[in-house]
Amino acid sequence: MRKIFTLSLYFIATAAFFSCSKDEPTPATPIDILTGGSSKSWLTVSFKENGVNALESCDTDNVTTFTKATSKVLTEVGAKKCDASDTNSTSDFKLSADGKTITLDGLSFTVTKLTANELEFKGVLFGDTAEFALKAK
């Protein structure tokens, strides 16, 4: 009887051990991808206006940082200023829960790509079609 009891405990313990699944990592939410969980910096690699390249070389060293806690985006002007009066700017942003829409200072854009290393969005900017591509810094 004791052998049956011990054998039963062994099978129960073995079954319990193998039935426990490992915790799968929770996939990152779009906001966590954009902000790196708190704050993440991006560089603009492409800007098209009405399908034509409009990115100036003086804008390629600007750094755009999205901060989750404050819903603020800081654009820091790099050393290659387009105009001597260019200064850093801060604005508000909102990313939809599904990551398909980003709103920057009230202007809404469609997110076409959002990965840990790439952000692409497009929309209408002052009557023109604008397309942006950024890479994680």
C-alpha positions in Angstrom: 0.0 0.0 0.0 2.9 2.3 0.8 4.4 1.7 -2.6 1.1 2.6 -4.3 0.9 5.8 -2.3 4.5 6.8 -3.0 4.1 6.0 -6.7 0.9 8.0 -6.9 2.7 11.0 -5.3 5.5 10.7 -7.8 3.0 10.7 -10.8 1.1 13.7 -9.4 4.3 15.7 -8.8 5.6 14.8 -12.3 2.3 15.8 -13.9 2.2 19.0 -12.0 5.8 19.9 -13.0 5.2 19.3 -16.7 1.8 20.9 -16.8 3.3 24.2 -15.5 3.9 26.4 -18.5 6.7 28.9 -18.6 5.6 32.5 -18.5 5.7 33.8 -22.0 7.0 37.4 -22.3 4.3 39.9 -22.8 4.6 41.4 -26.2 5.6 45.1 -26.1 2.7 47.5 -26.7 3.0 50.1 -29.4 3.6 52.9 -26.9 6.4 50.9 -25.3 8.0 50.3 -28.7 7.8 54.0 -29.6 9.2 55.2 -26.2 11.4 52.2 -25.3 9.2 51.8 -22.2 9.9 55.3 -20.9 11.9 57.6 -23.3 13.4 56.8 -26.7 15.3 58.9 -29.3 14.9 58.7 -33.1 16.7 60.2 -36.1 14.8 61.3 -39.3 16.1 59.4 -42.3 13.5 60.4 -44.8 10.9 63.1 -45.3 8.8 63.3 -48.5 6.4 66.0 -49.4 3.9 65.1 -52.1 6.2 62.1 -52.9 9.3 64.3 -53.4 12.3 64.0 -51.1 12.2 67.1 -48.9 14.7 66.1 -46.2 17.4 68.7 -45.9 20.9 67.5 -44.8 20.7 70.0 -41.9 17.8 68.1 -40.4 19.5 64.6 -40.4 21.2 65.2 -37.1 18.1 66.4 -35.2 17.0 64.0 -32.5 13.4 63.4 -31.7 12.7 61.9 -28.3 9.3 60.5 -27.3 8.6 60.3 -23.5 5.8 58.0 -22.4 5.1 59.4 -18.9 4.6 63.0 -20.1 3.3 62.3 -23.7 5.8 64.9 -24.9 8.1 64.8 -27.9 11.3 66.8 -27.8 13.0 67.7 -31.0 16.6 68.7 -30.5 18.3 70.6 -33.3 21.6 69.1 -34.1 24.9 70.9 -34.9 23.9 71.2 -38.6 21.3 74.0 -38.2 19.2 74.9 -41.3 18.8 78.4 -39.9 20.9 80.1 -37.1 17.6 80.8 -35.2 16.6 77.1 -35.1 15.9 76.0 -31.5 14.8 72.9 -29.7 11.0 72.4 -29.4 8.6 70.4 -27.3 5.2 69.3 -28.3 2.5 66.8 -27.3 2.0 63.4 -28.9 -0.5 60.6 -28.6 -0.2 57.1 -30.0 -3.4 55.1 -30.4 -3.6 51.8 -28.4 -3.3 49.8 -31.6 -0.3 51.9 -32.8 -1.9 52.8 -36.1 -2.3 56.5 -35.5 0.0 59.1 -34.0 -1.1 62.6 -33.2 1.5 65.3 -33.0 0.3 68.7 -31.6 -3.2 68.0 -32.9 -2.1 66.8 -36.3 -3.1 63.1 -37.0 -0.9 60.8 -39.0 -1.2 57.1 -40.0 1.6 54.9 -38.7 2.7 52.6 -41.5 5.5 50.9 -39.6 6.5 50.7 -36.0 9.3 48.4 -34.9 12.0 48.7 -32.3 14.2 50.3 -34.9 11.9 51.9 -37.4 9.0 54.4 -37.3 7.2 55.5 -40.5 4.1 57.6 -40.6 2.2 59.7 -43.2 -0.6 62.2 -43.4 -1.6 65.7 -44.5 0.6 68.5 -43.4 -0.4 72.0 -44.3 -2.3 70.8 -47.3 0.5 68.5 -48.6 1.0 64.8 -48.3 3.9 64.2 -45.9 5.7 60.9 -45.3 8.3 60.5 -42.4 10.7 57.7 -41.8 12.7 57.6 -38.5 15.3 55.1 -37.1 16.0 54.5 -33.5 19.1 56.2 -32.3 
